[in-house]
Amino acid sequence: MLNVPNHVAIIMDGNGRWAKKRNMPRLEGHKKGAITARSIIKKSGSLGVRWLTLYAFSTENWARPDKEKKGLFSLMVKSLSEELPLLLKEGIRFRMIGDKKDLPEGLIKIISKAESLTKGNRDLNLSVCVNYSGKNEIVKAVNKMLNDQYHLEPGSKSSSQGEFTFPKIDDLDFKKNMHSSDLPEVDLLLRTGGEKRISNFLLWDIAYSELFFTETLWPEFSEDEFCDILSSFNLRDRRYGNV
Ligand code: FPP
């Protein structure tokens, strides 16, 4: 029987190259990519994957041309508005991970709406990383701990609580302070599009992930290939440093 990974995370790469091969604007690749995302979300739900996390826009993606960024954000608003009924019907809880600040107002609105309307859903936890950086997330967690627990402001030399002893913090305590605190560790990390790198994605939670890379460009990635990858995941011997 297929032992389905609890948490699958995907770097959806190759939209631009898919479009370029067809002499189309890059945005057409992203549009086709959004259709792939829809089918993989549905398939994950039906296979019993509990957590699916998709990388949609990194902090590094701000370097892209304005036209592409604007098009991507509009596409996210459109997809999320259109797919809200599907999220509700399929029992999918939606979360956005990343910094909402700097995103267009319309996008922040629909994200907040989807997050609040799907809050009670329990079948599949879908997280979409937008304006996300794995390094920033870790640094922010450190600042949050210093600020919330010890009232230390950046640059301050002492706490408003006076003297204190900094306690020993373990990785569970640390994780509680991350934006992705609800997300469990990633079991299977997949990147499409042929590149073999992590690109600042979920650095904390991929410590013991099984990594999968495929040459397939994201717009062409199919449910069948997804199932093949889940089957290969089953064959991996996960020893977590043990023998
Ligand atoms: C990477 O391909 C893809 C992105 C930066 C955007 C991903 C966004 C979507 C699939 C659409 C929205 C998704 C949701 C879930 C609403 P690339 O542009 O870097 O491709 P390239 O490497 O071929 O240039």
Boltz pocket constraint, residues with backbone or C-beta under 6 A from the ligand:
constraints:
  - pocket:
      binder: B
      contacts: [[A, 12], [A, 13], [A, 14], [A, 15], [A, 16], [A, 17], [A, 18], [A, 29], [A, 30], [A, 31], [A, 33], [A, 34], [A, 37], [A, 54], [A, 55], [A, 56], [A, 57], [A, 61], [A, 72], [A, 75], [A, 76], [A, 79], [A, 80], [A, 128], [A, 193]]
      max_distance: 6.0
